Amino acid sequence: MTADQPETLKVASYNIRKAVGADRRHNPERIMRVLAETGADIAVLQEADRRLGERPSALPAGLVEAAGWQVVPVATSRSGIGWHGNAILVSPRIDIIRGARLKLPMLEPRGAVLADLAISGQPLRIIGAHLDLSGLWRPRQIRALGQHVDGQEEAVPTLITGDFNEWRSLPAGFQHLARHFEHIKPGPSFPARWPVAHLDRMFASPELTVEDAAVHRSALAASASDHLPIWAKLKLPPFPKPGDA
């Protein structure tokens, strides 16, 4: 049995605060420049659309397309790009197989999104989430994320990422997920100007090799949102071609 060479790619997670920066200005162009700075192949966004009305995107579709991103189809309105604020953007070199909305137990509106992707034929599943702010529902939401992963028809390398709104290192509700996934904490990402809290995190399934992970720091990122982006460089496992022997 022979296999392709493993693919390496960079995934960023970023709470863009509806593109409202430290100066209180809505500036989606600034967010797109920060994403470009990260050099990410996949961008998992939180607060990517607005809460009221049809929940339009905080990032105009034309702007996203002009920057070379594809939008994973998870939105429920024509003017949105996400669901409950969660959106996934991917570079043109990545094929989108499907997008899905994942329900979470909640008191306030919360949800997660899933993207099944292919990179040179190698599968990757990305799940983006923005969890409860109060902390009362986070353990149940974490368990629900694990159940969604277990309930998929096909098991593929998976990265779960987003704004977990958790200040503690590894509370009880996270331990089940951490037993099955590598818990990646790239560093403090909140608040953007003086980051002290690890609110933004990643969990990688064992098939993925985490080559590096960090918080993206720049003067532009410090002003664009109240969070800094986090990122991880991942190596996918070798994926055999059909018919290889």
Buried (B, 14 or more C-beta within 10 A) or exposed (E): EEEBEBBEBBBBBBBBBBBBBBEEEEBBEBBBBBBEBBEBBBBBBBBBBBEEEEBBBBBBBEBBEEBEBBBBEBBEBEBBBBBBBBBBBBBEEBBBBEBBBBEBEBEEEBBBBBBBBBBBEBBBBBBBBBBBEEBEBBBBBBBBBBEBBEEBEEEBBBBBBBBBBBEEEEBEBBEBBEEEBBBBBBBBBBBBEEBEBBBBBBBBBEBBBBEEBBBBBBEBBBBBBBBBBBBBBBBBBEBEEEEEE
